[in-house]
Amino acid sequence: MNSRERIQRALEHQEADRVPLDLGSTPVSGIAASTLSKLRLALGLDKPGDRVKVNEPYQMLGEVTDDLREAIGIDTVGVGGSKTLFGFENRDWKEWELFDGTPVLVPDGFNTNPEDNGDILMYPEGDESAPASGRMPASGYYFDTIIRQLPIEEDKLDPRDNLEEFSPIDEAELNWIVGQTDSLYAQSDYALVACFWGTSFGDIALVPGPFLKYPKGIRDVEEWYISTLTRRDYVYEVFQGQCEIALRNLEKIATAIGERVQVLMVTGADFGTQRGPFLSVDAYRDLFKPFHKAVNEWTHNNTTWKTFIHTCGGVEPLIEDFVDGGFDILNPVQCSAEGMEPQHLKREYGDRLTFWGGGVDTQRTLPFGSPEEVRKEVLERLEIFAPGGGFVFNTIHNIQPNTPVENLVAMFEALREFAP
């Protein structure tokens, strides 16, 4: 059974020859560049001084390449747009060094400047003449968004300002996506996971516009969250405009790439905290669900793609609405959060949702446990989630910096041990 078939079996809630594995196909199922470098060294894929590519500079994630896929049995590969969250393209690589000394490669538009306290500033589209939009704290691991909120004048608020980043896909971008998809589909048997963005309504990583030189509208994180209640009609109009543009773009993309993609990541907006949802069930149903449902219905009516929702935290009170809204896949399956016990999730939703993640806790076990504790938890999760299919193994969100490489090896060995 090849990777594409293995993922398809999982999506159809059938068992495959082994549990499929994802690492790096999305910006929420990846691995920190520093940790990836150590893993590659441990597996003998690199030698000291070799450099991994940072292909997601906001979270400083590393590019997972075919040699690693083959070494540990990864079944997925991602396809998406040409630009990073800071608005520059992943091309024309140059040397850079992380705070911990890890040598990496970064895109040419990855232009930074230090501050007196050692922090590093990042710029939208790599344009150092524009106000900085990201900050990596001294000795830090990834960037925080710099809030560049203009003074809000209520009588001048215009939803179109918060739609600046959403526009019809142009020919160059469509060709980029088609080129990636055609190449990966023809030259490999990996399952293709698409991340086109534009459908992630209210994603708080995107709201401040780190890719925009001079963002307008409501761009402050706290102000945005408050606005979902105090300016509900404004936010709804933003989502409505965003949805209309997204559906037109999806139609163009789907026409061009057809069934070569198996999974569409629809949203990365978090709806959960450690102790429960960010918002009430009624608020989700009123403001978000109509647009999730519109995207999912269009996708299911016009493609064979399965739809993927990423949301951290204790979202159990919302899961029934996710299912009713048309989502096929839940990620990252944060089992450490309230209400997210794996046995309960599998029992209540396992016949309707594919769980993509939940394989091991990245808050405690993977970074701070022993290899034996990692092995034990991985095997326990596999015993719960694997029966009957509907499970793609991935950690709970991205693998973080400073994760011991011996724990990663223990995780992959446990997954291999479980395979029939």
N, C-alpha and C positions, 0 to 999 in steps of 0.2 A: 504494500500500500504506500503510495507516495504522499507527500505533505499536503497537497491540494485535496486529495481524497480523504486524508485523515481529518483535516479541519472540517470538511463537508460532513463527514459522519458525525462529528461532535455537534455541528449546527443542526443536524437532523435528529439529535438525541438518540444516537446509536453508538455503540462501542466500536472502536477501531482496533487495529493491531496493537496500539499503545496509546497512551494519553498524549494528545498533541501539545506542543510547547510553543509559546510566543515569547520572544525577547526582541524588543526594538522596532516593532512594526508601527507603533504609535508613539506620540509624545508622552503617553501615560503608562507605557509598559516597557520602558527602556532601562538604561543603565548609565550611571554617571561615568563620564569619560575617564576620570582617575581610576575608578574601580575596574572599568573595562580594560584599561591598560594593564593593571595587575593580573587580571584574569587571563589575558592573552599571554602574558609572560609565564604564568603558572602552567598553561596548557602547551607551551612551547611554540606558540604561533608567532610570537615576536621575540626579539632580543632586546637587551637594554639599549635605550636611546631611540627605538622605533616610536612612531607617533600615530595615535589614533586620531580620527577626525571628529571634531565637535560639530555635529550636524544639527543640534538644537541648542543654540547658545543661551537662551533664556534660562533653561535648567541645566545647561552644560552637560547634555547627554552625548554619549559617544555613538559613532556609526557602527552598527553591527554588520559585518561583512560575511561573505559566503564561507570563508574558511572556518569562522566561528560557528556558523549555522551547521556545517557538516560535522564539526568536532563534538558538539553537544546535542545535535538533533533538533534544531529550531525548525519550525514548520511554516513560518510566516515571513513576509517582507512587506514593507509599507510603500504606498505610492501617495503622492500629494503634490501640493503646489511648489513653485520654485523658490519662494521667499520664506525667510525665518520670521520669528515673532518680532524681530527688530527691523524688518522690512528690507533687508538685503538678501541677496541670493547666495545659495550654497555652491560657490564655485571659486576658482582661482585661489587655491589654498596656500596659506602661509604659516610659518612657525610661530608658536606662542607657548607660554609656560604657565601652568596653574600655580596657585600659591604654595601648594605642597611640593612643587618641583616637577610635577609630571609634565613631560614634553608632549604637546599636542599640535594638531593642525586646525586652523580656524579659517573661515571664509575671508576673502579679501576685504569685504565690507565690515568686518569685525574690527572696528577702530575704537580704541579706548585711550583714556587719559587718567593718570593718577591724581588723587587729591592729596592735600598735605597730611591727612590722617592715614593714608595708605589705601583708602577706598579706591575702586576703579569705576570710572564712568563709561557708559555705552551710549551710542547715538543712533537715532532713527535713520534708517537707510544708510548707516555708516557716515552720515554727514556731520562732521565735527563743528560746523558753523551753526547747527541747530541746537536748541536746548537738549541737554542729555535726557534720555528717557529710561535709563537703567543704571543701577548702582550695585556693584559687588562689594560688600563690606570687606575690610582688610582681613586677610586670612580666611575669607569665606569660600563658598563652594558654587554659588550661582547668583543670579542677578535678582534684585528687587526692582519693581517698577517705581519710577519717580513720578509722583502725581504732579501734573501740570495743569491744574484746574484754573480756568479763567473765572473771574468774578461772575456769579450767576445773577442775571436779571430776569426775574420771573416772567415779565411781560414780553421778553425777547427770546425765550426758550423756543427752539425749533427742532423737532425730532429729526429733521434732515441733517442736523449737525452730528448726531450720533449714528448716522448712516453713511458718513463720509467714506468709511473703509469698505463698504459693501457696494460693489458695482458689477455690471455685466462682465463676464469673463472675456478677455481679449484673445485674439488668435494666437499670440505668442504663448500665453499661459496654457491655452487648450492644447497646443502642440507639445508643450513640455509634458503635460500629463499623459497625452497619448503616447509620446515617445517612451516614457518610463514604463507605462503599462504594457505596451507591445513588446518591449525588450525583455522585461521580467517574465512575462507570460510565456514567451517563446523560448527563452534560454534557461528556464528553471521550471520546477514543478512545485514551487512554494505557493501557498495561499496568499493572495494579494489583498491587503487591508488598506482601504482608501481613507485618507484624512484630507478632505477638501476645504474644511472650515466653512464659514458663511452660514452654518446652521446651528451654531453653538450660542443660543439665545442667552444673553446675560452672563456669559463666561467672564468672570471677574479678572482673569488674566488679560482679556482683550479689551475690556471696557476703558481702561486708561489710555489705550492707543499707543503702546510703546513703539509701534511701527510708523506713527504719524509724527511729522515734524512739528506741527502746530495744531494739536487736537482742539476741537470745539465741542460744545454741548456739555453733558454731565459726565465728567471723567474722574471725579474723586470717588474712591471705593466706598467710603462711608456714605457719601451723598447719593451714590447710585442705589445702594441697598435701601436707604431711607426712601428714595424715590419710588421704589416698587410699591410702597404704601401711599406716600403723600402725593406722588405724581403718577399714579397708576395709569391714567389715560395716555400720558406722554410715553411711558415705557411700552405700553401696549402698541402704540402707533409705531415706535421704533421697531418692535418685533414684527409687526405686520409688514412694514416696508422691507425689513431684512428677509422675511420669509418669501415674499414675492420675488425678490432678486435671486435668492438661493434656489428656488424651484426652477426658474428659468435657466440658471447656470447648470443645475443638475441635469436638466433635459439635454443641454448641449453636450455635457460630459458623457452622460449615459449613451447618447446616440453615437458618440465617437469611440467609446471603449467597450460597450456592450457587456457581455457576461464574463469578461476576463477578471473582473474584481469579484470577490466573494463577500466581503464585509465592508460596510460604510460606517465609519465613526461619525455619528451625527453631532454629538455634543460632549464637551468636556467641562461643562458648568457644574460646579459642586452644589449639591442640595443638602448635604449632610455634615454634621459635626460629630465629635466623638460621642456625644450624648443624645443624638437625635437629629431630626431635620432642621435645616436653617429656617424653614418657613412652614406654615400650616399646610395641611392637605388642601384646604379650600383655596389658599393663595396659589398653590401649584396648579390646581385645576383651572383657576380663573385666568392666570397670566401666562403660564408656560405650556401647559398641556395642549391647548389648541394648536400651537405651532409645531410642537413635537409630533402631534398626530398628523398634521398636514404633511410634514416631511416624510414620516414613516409610510403613510398611505400612498403618497406619490411613488416612493421608492418600491414598495411592494407591488403596486399596480403596473409599474413600468420596467422593473428590473428583476433579477434573481438575487440581488444583494440582500444580506441580512443586516439589520441596523443595530448599532452599538451605542450604548449610553455609558459614559464615564461619570461617576459621581462618588466622591469619597463619603465616609462617615456612616452614621446610623440612619439609613434611608428606608428601613423596613416599612414604616407607615405609608410610604409613597410607592412601594414596589407594585402593588396592584394597579395603580394608575400608570406606572411605566408600561406594564403589560397591556393594559387597556389602550394606552396611547400608541401601541404598535412596536415597541422595542423588542428585539429578539435576544439581545446580549446585554448582560450587566457586568460592569467593571468598575472598580478593582476588587469588589467583594471584600469590604473591610471588616473582617470577622472580629476584630478587637473592639468595634464600636457597639453601642447599645442596640440590642435587638437583632444583631447580625450573626447569631450563632449559626455555624455551618450546617448542623443537622436540621435546624428549623428551616433555613433557606432551601436546602435540597428537598426537604419533605413538602414544603408549601409551594415552591415555584420551580422545582427542578424539571417538571414536564413542560414548562412554558418558557423558561429562560435558559440560555446557555450562560454559565458562569465562566467569566474570562478573568482569571485572577483568583485571589484567595489562597494561593498555594502555600504561602508562608508569610508570617508577620514581619513587615519591614520596619515597624516601630521598635520592636524589642528582640524577637528571636533571631532574625537574620543578622542584624548588626552587633548584637550584644550577647547572644547565646553561644553555646559550644557547638562544635560540629555535630555531636551526637544529639543535642537538643534540636538542631535544625533538621537533621535526618528524621527524628521522631515526629516532629510537627508536620513535615512534608508528607510522610507516610500516612499520618492520621487524616490529613486533608484529602489525600488521594482516596483513601478508603471511603470517605464520605461523599465526595463530589464525583468520582469517576464512574460508579456503577450506572449503567443505562445511558452513558454518553452525556452530552450537554455540558462538557467541561473542557476548557483549554487552560493548561497550566501556565500561570504567570504569578509572579510575586504580587503582593498587595501594593500597587503603584510602583514607581521606578525604584530600582536598586540604587541605594544612596552612596555617597562618598564614605570612605573609611569602613566599608563593610569588609570584614576579613575574608580573604580569598579562599581560605580553607572552608569557610561556611558556604561559599558559593559552590565549591567543588562537592561538598556534602549534599547540597540541595540537588545538584544535577545527578549525582550518583544515586540518591534516593529515588528520583524520578525514573532513572534507568532500571533500578532494582525492582520497582513496582511493575514495570512493563511486562506483559505476558511473554 
